[in-house]
Amino acid sequence: MENEQKSGFAPGEIICNQCGAKLTFLPGTNSLNCQFCGAINEIEVESKAIEEIDYLTFISNKAQEANTIEVLTIKCDTCGAQTTFGQNIVAQTCDFCDSPLVAKEGQTSKIVEPESLLPFKVTENEGIEKFRTWLRKIWFAPNDLKKYAYQKDKLRGMYLPYWTYDSNTITRYRGERGDDYQEEERYKNDKGETETRTVTKTRWTSASGTVEDQFDDVLVVASNSLPKKHVYNLEPWDLSGLTSFDKKYLSGFKAESYGIAVEEGFEIAKDIMQETIDETICRDIGGDHQRISSKDTKYNDITFKHILLPIWLSAYRYNNKVYRFMINGRTGEVQGERPYSWIKITFAVLAAIAVISLAVYLYNKYGG
């Protein structure tokens, strides 16, 4: 149905056979759409299992070459984002920080090929409306920022790189168990009289043991280009909807290459796992309170995969500072950074002072 040029996992031009125009992926469907003649080209989704990569084998440099591909990326000198582009496409500004891209040519590098992705569901028009709704709800936003939301091409579809990790863990721990008990206590009241009261005290005893946990698809964003707080607040992602990677889903969109290596990502995953491990230890200790003094965790059967997740992104500058607005391309969850108009805040403070001063004056004159 269409022809494609090879260029890493960033698509080249996918051409409509009916009119020769470029096809783009249509969010919420499994189709490529021609914006000129309206032709719909179905993406044939392979019904193959999404495979995990053995972690220890990979980091021992024994991974098969099939797990890696060459990609053409352009690196932003300001924020460091490495974005993949199709052939003969060069952006004028960075999608992540709105800075001019200094690099005239991309660089080719080898990366782990994405195993799967979540295609976009939220359309560009739906994303723009969410952006405008978000702006309408924030207080003290600069007027020119709200005008920005009504300009065309200010929202860009982007696939972010993620690692997911599976692991079985065995943790040996030492700690203490606290059991509450009640005891009568004598004390003197304000009048110097002796009274009794019931107080709760805690009896601590040593505890130790071994616990096991199983982790599936611990999600780690493999990008340093966006504020982690806002990126993680885009969760949850419907990972059950992952589909086998196909470059056609990227047609009309861009994808960032990962900036966090597999090993570094697993260290982050360990920190995420630790909260669950601590909860398991506390349940194993029992009692009313728990203290963990030491623990040693072994990670077994570690596997990982590289996936791409969709966001709508707008990066804009205000007073020489970068602000980002993000939408989960599947659920529509909105996260964003926002500037403040200090002129509006100053007027609001002055108005509040005026109202309070008037209220005090009227109270003193008529209500005192």
Secondary structure as GFF3:
##gff-version 3
##sequence-region A 1 368
A	DSSP	beta_strand	2	3	.	.	.	ID=ss1
A	DSSP	beta_strand	15	16	.	.	.	ID=ss2
A	DSSP	beta_strand	23	26	.	.	.	ID=ss3
A	DSSP	beta_strand	31	34	.	.	.	ID=ss4
A	DSSP	beta_strand	40	42	.	.	.	ID=ss5
A	DSSP	beta_strand	53	54	.	.	.	ID=ss6
A	DSSP	alpha_helix	55	57	.	.	.	ID=ss7
A	DSSP	pi_helix	58	62	.	.	.	ID=ss8
A	DSSP	three_ten_helix	65	67	.	.	.	ID=ss9
A	DSSP	beta_strand	68	75	.	.	.	ID=ss10
A	DSSP	beta_strand	82	84	.	.	.	ID=ss11
A	DSSP	beta_strand	107	112	.	.	.	ID=ss12
A	DSSP	beta_strand	116	117	.	.	.	ID=ss13
A	DSSP	alpha_helix	124	137	.	.	.	ID=ss14
A	DSSP	alpha_helix	143	148	.	.	.	ID=ss15
A	DSSP	beta_strand	156	188	.	.	.	ID=ss16
A	DSSP	beta_strand	194	221	.	.	.	ID=ss17
A	DSSP	alpha_helix	228	232	.	.	.	ID=ss18
A	DSSP	three_ten_helix	239	241	.	.	.	ID=ss19
A	DSSP	beta_strand	243	244	.	.	.	ID=ss20
A	DSSP	three_ten_helix	247	250	.	.	.	ID=ss21
A	DSSP	beta_strand	254	256	.	.	.	ID=ss22
A	DSSP	alpha_helix	262	285	.	.	.	ID=ss23
A	DSSP	beta_strand	289	318	.	.	.	ID=ss24
A	DSSP	beta_strand	321	328	.	.	.	ID=ss25
A	DSSP	beta_strand	334	336	.	.	.	ID=ss26
A	DSSP	alpha_helix	342	362	.	.	.	ID=ss27
A	DSSP	pi_helix	363	367	.	.	.	ID=ss28
###
